[in-house]
Amino acid sequence: MNRDRAPRGGRRESRQERQFRSENPQDDRPVRHARGAGHGRPWLKIIGGTAVLVLAATGGGGYFVYSRLNANIASSALYSGTTGDAGVQKADAQGRYPVNVLVIGTDSRSSEENCKLGGACGDTGSNADVELLVHLSADRSNITAMSIPRDTITDLPGCENAETGQSVAERTGQINGALAYGPGCSVAAVHQLTGVTIDHFVMVDFSGVIAMSDATGGVQVCVSADVYDTYSHLKLSKGKHTLKGEGALQFVRTRHGFGDGSDLGRTYGQHAFLSGAIQSIKDKGTLLNPTKLYGVADAATKALTVDDGLNSISKLADLATEMNKVDTDRITFTTMQTAADPDNANRVIPAEAAEKLFATIAADQSLTDGDGDDTSTATATSSAAATTAAVDATSTESVSRAFAVQVSNRSAVDGRATQMTTALQDLGYTKAVTDSSSGSTQASTQILYKGKAQLEKAQQLAADLNVPSSLIDSSTEVDGVTLVLGKDWTTGDTYPKTTKKSRKAALADSHASNAKKSSCVPVSTYNTVTYKGVSMTPTEAYAAATTVKDSDD
């Protein structure tokens, strides 16, 4: 049993001993997501189907059913940061909007039931066990679901919880702790970290995971080897299993059993569980059976807390309908790339590669691996805009480019602004100039304009350079039109298409998987658990714990 310990770089020891002791005795206009006065997509889809099928099946009792489900839903403000907002969503060239939903799984022990399930009953606060940013593309062709490890250290915004009166100043801390000031503070923290606009949140607690997994009849998962996580209590033999109840909760909470035994390993299980939930709902015909569907929707609406923009069955149904347009094989699960925190080996910080992943999501670019070097929604719509505008890059007669463009380099590549200024002058932008001032780098390219009079010029520039319309934004900090070159555009004279190469770069070291092609979750080979006082691997613990029942028994 003298194996090496797991690599540093994830939360593992800080609460481990204490936990072990405790557990073992839609509008078409752009929307600005500002301050208002669990597990995601499968449950949204279920609720949406219920709104149609259950009401039809119940006939005259439909209104009662609808009212009861509506009454189940708890909601709060989307954004509770003390400054700013959750971002401004931008349309593509066809006027369509992407949708981003932050799915939060809370470890709250506020109820007796959650205390019993989660252990550590002395903890009265609420942290995020799960933070999953789900991006639905503007053309409804793909979904990207990015996990943010709960032990990520980052700059956190100031927040004020209108419901509790609690407030907190800006500080550096662990991102999952923002939930202590309400889900709106988690939204503020994730938006600040990623730069991605957040339209909605969905939050679920321990008991909610159990209720919904039971209502669906169980979720099929697979593990690569025998596993016993003595902290979450997950115990499964190698292979496939159908999990319900506490077994389902144990699976999504397990971190010591998977990967390297850190919180990064936990995301493997969560992605596999969500993939299994999607398949389970489809395979068992739940969406076509009003009786089953009502039971699931009743459990889901009781378990969820959502933002005020999703606070009714009709609103949830609208979102579910849009998400249901995406085929399972066009859903990509990924995890934000991380590096070890230099100040604390048991915590992580965003890796430099994460900036490219954030920028790809913000630009509405697909991360689903299709056939060939297919372009993203954003790039395709930009090309369509260029065609519509009849832009001819070789002619300066058809479209006037005689307006000032300032080019700023925020790409971290020396000389990029000068390169692009020359390229613009060759295209006929004779008044293009290089901004020689220095500034910090930024993940995503932007075209900024000041005032409505400059909007058409900004759109013209975007069309010429193949820049997605989602990257055009108004700003009072610029004069005229400014091209800001981000880290997502470091070479070439036109904005890069989404190709296999660019997808690979964005997904590097992110443990990406496809919802339809998910494989067995890798069981940790390190000494990440302790059984009867002896440190060992989860597989060794499984063999030793002969009197402990498996989680699917």
RALIN-V570782 format. One record per pair of residues at least 4 apart in sequence whose ideal C-beta (glycine too) atoms are under 6 Angstrom apart, sorted by the first residue. I is the first residue (numbers start at 1). GAP is how many residues later the second one is. D is the distance in whole Angstrom. If there is no record, write none. Layout:
i=I gap=GAP d=D
i=I gap=GAP d=D
This chain:
i=1 gap=535 d=5
i=3 gap=524 d=5
i=5 gap=522 d=6
i=6 gap=254 d=4
i=6 gap=255 d=4
i=6 gap=520 d=4
i=6 gap=522 d=6
i=7 gap=253 d=5
i=8 gap=332 d=6
i=8 gap=337 d=4
i=9 gap=331 d=4
i=9 gap=339 d=5
i=10 gap=141 d=6
i=10 gap=252 d=2
i=10 gap=253 d=5
i=10 gap=254 d=5
i=10 gap=338 d=6
i=11 gap=140 d=4
i=11 gap=252 d=5
i=11 gap=335 d=6
i=12 gap=250 d=5
i=12 gap=334 d=6
i=13 gap=333 d=6
i=14 gap=332 d=6
i=15 gap=4 d=5
i=19 gap=4 d=6
i=19 gap=101 d=5
i=19 gap=212 d=6
i=20 gap=4 d=6
i=22 gap=97 d=4
i=22 gap=98 d=4
i=23 gap=96 d=4
i=26 gap=292 d=5
i=30 gap=58 d=6
i=30 gap=59 d=6
i=31 gap=58 d=6
i=32 gap=53 d=6
i=32 gap=56 d=5
i=33 gap=45 d=6
i=33 gap=46 d=6
i=33 gap=52 d=5
i=33 gap=53 d=3
i=33 gap=54 d=6
i=34 gap=45 d=6
i=34 gap=51 d=4
i=35 gap=44 d=5
i=36 gap=41 d=3
i=36 gap=42 d=6
i=36 gap=272 d=5
i=38 gap=65 d=6
i=38 gap=67 d=4
i=38 gap=165 d=6
i=38 gap=166 d=2
i=39 gap=235 d=6
i=40 gap=63 d=4
i=40 gap=94 d=5
i=40 gap=162 d=5
i=41 gap=282 d=6
i=42 gap=235 d=4
i=42 gap=236 d=5
i=42 gap=239 d=6
i=43 gap=257 d=4
i=44 gap=275 d=6
i=44 gap=276 d=5
i=44 gap=279 d=6
i=45 gap=275 d=5
i=45 gap=279 d=5
i=46 gap=250 d=5
i=46 gap=251 d=6
i=46 gap=254 d=6
i=47 gap=250 d=5
i=47 gap=253 d=6
i=47 gap=269 d=5
i=47 gap=273 d=6
i=48 gap=269 d=4
i=48 gap=272 d=2
i=48 gap=273 d=5
i=49 gap=4 d=6
i=49 gap=238 d=5
i=49 gap=244 d=6
i=50 gap=4 d=5
i=50 gap=243 d=5
i=50 gap=247 d=4
i=51 gap=262 d=5
i=51 gap=266 d=4
i=53 gap=237 d=5
i=53 gap=240 d=6
i=54 gap=11 d=6
i=54 gap=236 d=5
i=54 gap=239 d=6
i=54 gap=240 d=5
i=55 gap=7 d=4
i=55 gap=11 d=6
i=57 gap=233 d=4
i=58 gap=4 d=5
i=58 gap=7 d=5
i=69 gap=228 d=6
i=69 gap=232 d=5
i=69 gap=244 d=5
i=70 gap=242 d=6
i=70 gap=243 d=5
i=72 gap=229 d=4
i=72 gap=230 d=5
i=73 gap=228 d=5
i=73 gap=238 d=6
i=74 gap=231 d=4
i=75 gap=231 d=5
i=75 gap=233 d=5
i=75 gap=236 d=4
i=77 gap=107 d=5
i=78 gap=8 d=6
i=78 gap=106 d=6
i=78 gap=109 d=6
i=78 gap=229 d=4
i=79 gap=6 d=6
i=79 gap=7 d=5
i=79 gap=105 d=5
i=79 gap=108 d=5
i=79 gap=109 d=6
i=80 gap=79 d=5
i=80 gap=80 d=6
i=80 gap=81 d=6
i=80 gap=102 d=5
i=80 gap=104 d=3
i=80 gap=105 d=5
i=81 gap=76 d=5
i=81 gap=78 d=6
i=81 gap=107 d=3
i=82 gap=76 d=4
i=82 gap=78 d=5
i=86 gap=101 d=5
i=86 gap=105 d=5
i=86 gap=112 d=5
i=87 gap=104 d=6
i=87 gap=110 d=3
i=89 gap=8 d=5
i=89 gap=108 d=5
i=90 gap=380 d=4
i=91 gap=4 d=5
i=91 gap=6 d=5
i=92 gap=4 d=5
i=92 gap=46 d=4
i=92 gap=289 d=4
i=92 gap=377 d=6
i=93 gap=288 d=4
i=93 gap=291 d=5
i=93 gap=292 d=4
i=93 gap=376 d=5
i=96 gap=42 d=4
i=97 gap=41 d=6
i=98 gap=39 d=6
i=98 gap=40 d=4
i=98 gap=266 d=5
i=99 gap=37 d=4
i=99 gap=100 d=5
i=100 gap=35 d=5
i=100 gap=96 d=6
i=100 gap=97 d=6
i=100 gap=98 d=5
i=100 gap=99 d=5
i=101 gap=33 d=5
i=101 gap=99 d=5
i=102 gap=31 d=6
i=102 gap=85 d=6
i=102 gap=88 d=6
i=102 gap=96 d=5
i=102 gap=99 d=4
i=103 gap=29 d=4
i=103 gap=31 d=6
i=103 gap=99 d=5
i=104 gap=24 d=5
i=104 gap=79 d=6
i=104 gap=82 d=6
i=104 gap=99 d=4
i=105 gap=24 d=5
i=105 gap=25 d=3
i=105 gap=99 d=6
i=106 gap=20 d=5
i=106 gap=97 d=6
i=106 gap=99 d=5
i=107 gap=11 d=6
i=107 gap=20 d=5
i=107 gap=22 d=5
i=108 gap=6 d=6
i=108 gap=18 d=4
i=108 gap=97 d=5
i=109 gap=5 d=5
i=109 gap=6 d=4
i=109 gap=9 d=5
i=109 gap=12 d=6
i=109 gap=14 d=6
i=113 gap=94 d=5
i=114 gap=4 d=6
i=114 gap=91 d=6
i=114 gap=92 d=5
i=114 gap=93 d=6
i=115 gap=6 d=4
i=117 gap=89 d=4
i=118 gap=88 d=5
i=125 gap=55 d=5
i=126 gap=53 d=5
i=126 gap=54 d=6
i=127 gap=49 d=5
i=127 gap=50 d=6
i=127 gap=52 d=6
i=128 gap=22 d=6
i=128 gap=48 d=4
i=128 gap=51 d=5
i=128 gap=58 d=6
i=131 gap=17 d=4
i=132 gap=13 d=6
i=132 gap=15 d=5
i=133 gap=13 d=5
i=134 gap=11 d=5
i=135 gap=9 d=5
i=135 gap=226 d=5
i=136 gap=7 d=5
i=136 gap=187 d=6
i=137 gap=4 d=6
i=137 gap=5 d=5
i=137 gap=227 d=6
i=137 gap=240 d=5
i=138 gap=226 d=5
i=138 gap=239 d=6
i=139 gap=238 d=4
i=140 gap=185 d=4
i=142 gap=188 d=4
i=142 gap=224 d=5
i=142 gap=226 d=5
i=143 gap=183 d=5
i=143 gap=188 d=5
i=144 gap=188 d=5
i=144 gap=217 d=6
i=144 gap=223 d=5
i=145 gap=188 d=5
i=146 gap=188 d=5
i=146 gap=190 d=6
i=147 gap=120 d=4
i=147 gap=188 d=4
i=148 gap=4 d=6
i=148 gap=188 d=5
i=149 gap=114 d=5
i=149 gap=115 d=6
i=149 gap=189 d=6
i=149 gap=199 d=6
i=150 gap=26 d=4
i=150 gap=113 d=5
i=151 gap=112 d=5
i=151 gap=196 d=5
i=151 gap=197 d=6
i=152 gap=23 d=5
i=152 gap=196 d=6
i=153 gap=21 d=6
i=153 gap=188 d=5
i=153 gap=194 d=5
i=153 gap=196 d=5
i=154 gap=21 d=5
i=154 gap=39 d=5
i=155 gap=17 d=6
i=156 gap=15 d=6
i=156 gap=17 d=5
i=156 gap=22 d=6
i=156 gap=33 d=5
i=157 gap=13 d=6
i=157 gap=31 d=5
i=157 gap=35 d=5
i=158 gap=11 d=5
i=158 gap=12 d=5
i=159 gap=9 d=5
i=159 gap=22 d=4
i=159 gap=26 d=4
i=159 gap=29 d=6
i=160 gap=7 d=4
i=161 gap=5 d=5
i=161 gap=20 d=5
i=161 gap=21 d=4
i=166 gap=15 d=6
i=168 gap=13 d=6
i=173 gap=4 d=5
i=175 gap=14 d=5
i=178 gap=7 d=4
i=178 gap=8 d=5
i=178 gap=11 d=4
i=179 gap=7 d=5
i=181 gap=4 d=4
i=183 gap=18 d=5
i=183 gap=20 d=5
i=187 gap=11 d=5
i=187 gap=14 d=6
i=190 gap=4 d=6
i=191 gap=7 d=5
i=194 gap=164 d=4
i=195 gap=163 d=6
i=195 gap=167 d=6
i=195 gap=248 d=6
i=196 gap=165 d=5
i=196 gap=166 d=5
i=200 gap=107 d=5
i=200 gap=109 d=6
i=200 gap=110 d=5
i=201 gap=106 d=5
i=202 gap=102 d=6
i=202 gap=104 d=5
i=203 gap=102 d=4
i=204 gap=4 d=4
i=204 gap=99 d=5
i=204 gap=100 d=6
i=206 gap=43 d=6
i=208 gap=95 d=3
i=209 gap=40 d=5
i=210 gap=35 d=5
i=210 gap=39 d=5
i=211 gap=88 d=4
i=211 gap=92 d=5
i=212 gap=87 d=5
i=212 gap=88 d=5
i=213 gap=6 d=6
i=213 gap=31 d=5
i=213 gap=35 d=4
i=214 gap=30 d=5
i=214 gap=31 d=6
i=215 gap=80 d=5
i=215 gap=81 d=4
i=215 gap=84 d=4
i=216 gap=64 d=6
i=216 gap=80 d=6
i=217 gap=67 d=6
i=218 gap=24 d=4
i=218 gap=26 d=4
i=219 gap=24 d=6
i=219 gap=54 d=6
i=219 gap=57 d=4
i=219 gap=58 d=5
i=219 gap=61 d=5
i=220 gap=22 d=5
i=220 gap=56 d=5
i=221 gap=20 d=6
i=221 gap=22 d=6
i=221 gap=51 d=5
i=221 gap=55 d=5
i=222 gap=18 d=5
i=222 gap=298 d=4
i=223 gap=4 d=5
i=223 gap=13 d=5
i=223 gap=297 d=6
i=223 gap=298 d=5
i=223 gap=300 d=6
i=224 gap=296 d=4
i=224 gap=298 d=5
i=224 gap=299 d=5
i=225 gap=13 d=5
i=225 gap=298 d=4
i=225 gap=314 d=5
i=226 gap=11 d=5
i=226 gap=12 d=5
i=226 gap=313 d=5
i=226 gap=316 d=4
i=227 gap=9 d=6
i=227 gap=30 d=5
i=227 gap=296 d=5
i=227 gap=311 d=4
i=227 gap=315 d=6
i=228 gap=7 d=4
i=228 gap=310 d=6
i=228 gap=313 d=4
i=228 gap=314 d=4
i=228 gap=317 d=5
i=229 gap=5 d=5
i=229 gap=25 d=5
i=229 gap=27 d=5
i=229 gap=28 d=4
i=229 gap=300 d=6
i=229 gap=309 d=6
i=230 gap=299 d=5
i=230 gap=301 d=6
i=230 gap=311 d=6
i=231 gap=25 d=5
i=232 gap=18 d=5
i=232 gap=21 d=5
i=232 gap=22 d=4
i=233 gap=17 d=5
i=234 gap=16 d=4
i=234 gap=17 d=6
i=234 gap=20 d=5
i=234 gap=23 d=6
i=234 gap=317 d=5
i=235 gap=313 d=6
i=235 gap=315 d=5
i=235 gap=316 d=5
i=236 gap=5 d=5
i=236 gap=314 d=6
i=236 gap=315 d=6
i=241 gap=311 d=4
i=243 gap=4 d=4
i=243 gap=5 d=4
i=243 gap=8 d=6
i=243 gap=309 d=6
i=244 gap=4 d=6
i=247 gap=304 d=4
i=247 gap=305 d=6
i=250 gap=301 d=5
i=251 gap=18 d=5
i=251 gap=22 d=6
i=252 gap=18 d=5
i=252 gap=21 d=5
i=254 gap=4 d=6
i=254 gap=15 d=5
i=255 gap=8 d=5
i=255 gap=10 d=5
i=255 gap=11 d=4
i=256 gap=5 d=5
i=256 gap=272 d=4
i=256 gap=273 d=5
i=257 gap=267 d=6
i=257 gap=281 d=4
i=258 gap=7 d=4
i=258 gap=10 d=5
i=258 gap=11 d=5
i=258 gap=263 d=5
i=258 gap=266 d=6
i=259 gap=5 d=6
i=259 gap=6 d=3
i=259 gap=9 d=5
i=260 gap=5 d=6
i=261 gap=4 d=6
i=261 gap=263 d=5
i=261 gap=265 d=5
i=261 gap=267 d=3
i=267 gap=68 d=5
i=268 gap=253 d=5
i=269 gap=252 d=5
i=271 gap=62 d=4
i=271 gap=242 d=6
i=272 gap=246 d=5
i=272 gap=249 d=5
i=275 gap=240 d=5
i=275 gap=243 d=4
i=276 gap=4 d=6
i=278 gap=50 d=6
i=278 gap=237 d=6
i=279 gap=4 d=6
i=280 gap=4 d=6
i=281 gap=5 d=5
i=285 gap=4 d=6
i=286 gap=6 d=5
i=286 gap=7 d=6
i=289 gap=4 d=6
i=300 gap=4 d=6
i=306 gap=4 d=4
i=310 gap=5 d=5
i=310 gap=6 d=6
i=313 gap=4 d=6
i=316 gap=4 d=6
i=320 gap=4 d=6
i=326 gap=4 d=5
i=328 gap=187 d=5
i=328 gap=188 d=4
i=329 gap=187 d=4
i=330 gap=38 d=5
i=331 gap=184 d=4
i=332 gap=35 d=5
i=332 gap=36 d=5
i=332 gap=180 d=6
i=333 gap=180 d=5
i=334 gap=173 d=6
i=334 gap=176 d=4
i=334 gap=178 d=4
i=335 gap=175 d=5
i=335 gap=176 d=5
i=336 gap=18 d=5
i=337 gap=14 d=4
i=337 gap=16 d=4
i=337 gap=17 d=5
i=337 gap=172 d=5
i=337 gap=173 d=5
i=338 gap=10 d=4
i=338 gap=13 d=5
i=339 gap=10 d=6
i=339 gap=12 d=4
i=340 gap=5 d=6
i=341 gap=6 d=4
i=341 gap=7 d=6
i=341 gap=8 d=5
i=350 gap=4 d=4
i=353 gap=155 d=5
i=355 gap=88 d=4
i=355 gap=132 d=5
i=356 gap=150 d=5
i=357 gap=149 d=5
i=358 gap=85 d=5
i=359 gap=84 d=4
i=359 gap=85 d=4
i=359 gap=129 d=4
i=360 gap=5 d=5
i=360 gap=146 d=4
i=362 gap=82 d=5
i=363 gap=15 d=5
i=363 gap=105 d=5
i=363 gap=107 d=6
i=363 gap=108 d=6
i=364 gap=13 d=6
i=364 gap=14 d=4
i=364 gap=106 d=5
i=365 gap=11 d=4
i=365 gap=13 d=6
i=365 gap=133 d=4
i=366 gap=10 d=5
i=366 gap=132 d=6
i=367 gap=136 d=6
i=370 gap=4 d=5
i=373 gap=126 d=4
i=373 gap=127 d=6
i=375 gap=4 d=4
i=375 gap=5 d=5
i=375 gap=122 d=5
i=375 gap=123 d=6
i=376 gap=122 d=4
i=378 gap=90 d=3
i=378 gap=92 d=6
i=379 gap=118 d=5
i=382 gap=84 d=5
i=382 gap=86 d=5
i=385 gap=78 d=5
i=386 gap=5 d=5
i=386 gap=77 d=4
i=389 gap=74 d=5
i=391 gap=8 d=6
i=391 gap=72 d=5
i=391 gap=73 d=6
i=392 gap=6 d=5
i=393 gap=34 d=6
i=396 gap=32 d=4
i=401 gap=27 d=4
i=401 gap=28 d=5
i=403 gap=54 d=5
i=404 gap=27 d=4
i=404 gap=76 d=5
i=405 gap=24 d=5
i=405 gap=27 d=4
i=405 gap=76 d=5
i=406 gap=27 d=6
i=406 gap=29 d=5
i=406 gap=76 d=5
i=407 gap=10 d=5
i=407 gap=13 d=5
i=407 gap=14 d=5
i=407 gap=27 d=5
i=407 gap=76 d=5
i=408 gap=27 d=4
i=408 gap=76 d=5
i=409 gap=7 d=5
i=409 gap=8 d=4
i=409 gap=76 d=5
i=410 gap=29 d=6
i=410 gap=31 d=5
i=410 gap=32 d=4
i=410 gap=74 d=6
i=410 gap=76 d=6
i=411 gap=5 d=5
i=411 gap=74 d=5
i=411 gap=75 d=6
i=411 gap=76 d=5
i=411 gap=79 d=5
i=412 gap=29 d=5
i=412 gap=75 d=6
i=413 gap=77 d=5
i=415 gap=4 d=6
i=416 gap=69 d=5
i=417 gap=17 d=5
i=418 gap=16 d=5
i=421 gap=11 d=5
i=421 gap=13 d=5
i=423 gap=70 d=4
i=424 gap=5 d=4
i=424 gap=8 d=4
i=425 gap=4 d=6
i=425 gap=7 d=5
i=427 gap=37 d=6
i=441 gap=46 d=6
i=442 gap=44 d=5
i=443 gap=43 d=6
i=443 gap=44 d=6
i=444 gap=42 d=5
i=444 gap=44 d=6
i=445 gap=26 d=6
i=445 gap=40 d=6
i=445 gap=41 d=4
i=445 gap=43 d=6
i=445 gap=44 d=5
i=446 gap=25 d=5
i=446 gap=27 d=6
i=446 gap=38 d=4
i=447 gap=11 d=5
i=447 gap=14 d=6
i=447 gap=15 d=5
i=447 gap=20 d=6
i=447 gap=25 d=5
i=447 gap=36 d=6
i=448 gap=25 d=6
i=448 gap=27 d=4
i=448 gap=30 d=5
i=448 gap=34 d=5
i=449 gap=5 d=4
i=449 gap=6 d=6
i=449 gap=9 d=4
i=449 gap=25 d=6
i=449 gap=32 d=5
i=450 gap=4 d=6
i=450 gap=28 d=5
i=454 gap=4 d=6
i=454 gap=26 d=6
i=454 gap=27 d=6
i=457 gap=24 d=5
i=458 gap=14 d=5
i=458 gap=23 d=5
i=462 gap=5 d=4
i=462 gap=10 d=6
i=465 gap=29 d=5
i=465 gap=30 d=6
i=466 gap=28 d=4
i=466 gap=29 d=5
i=467 gap=4 d=5
i=467 gap=28 d=5
i=478 gap=4 d=4
i=485 gap=4 d=6
i=489 gap=6 d=6
i=496 gap=6 d=6
i=498 gap=4 d=5
i=507 gap=5 d=4
i=513 gap=5 d=5
i=523 gap=15 d=6
i=524 gap=4 d=5
i=524 gap=14 d=5
i=525 gap=12 d=6
i=527 gap=8 d=5
i=527 gap=9 d=6
i=527 gap=10 d=6
i=529 gap=9 d=5
i=529 gap=12 d=5
i=530 gap=5 d=5
i=531 gap=10 d=5
i=531 gap=13 d=5
i=536 gap=4 d=4
i=536 gap=5 d=5
i=541 gap=4 d=6
i=549 gap=4 d=5
